[in-house]
Amino acid sequence: MTETLEQPRTKRSAPSAAQRRYLERGLAEPGGKLPLFDKHGQRIKDQTIRSCIKNGWAKRWYRNPIKPDWLVCKLTASGRDVLKVK
């Protein structure tokens, strides 16, 4: 029998600085749409986006047929709640 060394991941109670910057951008957007690019035109790291999805702070909104690898997401209620806590 094979044992796995990975521990189940628990949800973080607070976002990192990068995650917070990403999530905050959705507060002012219609429907809570989260950005693909930062304020300097650089693409948001997939790791940041995926970790926000995994923590329940963001969710996949739709798939972009032209760029299927892009993660188009929107802010969730949990994401809004976690931004209220500092």
PyMOL commands that set and color helices and strands:
alter all, ss='L'
color gray80, all
select helices_A, chain A and resi 17-24+30-32+46-54+77-84
alter helices_A, ss='H'
color red, helices_A
select strands_A, chain A and resi 58-62+72-75
alter strands_A, ss='S'
color yellow, strands_A
deselect
rebuild
show_as cartoon
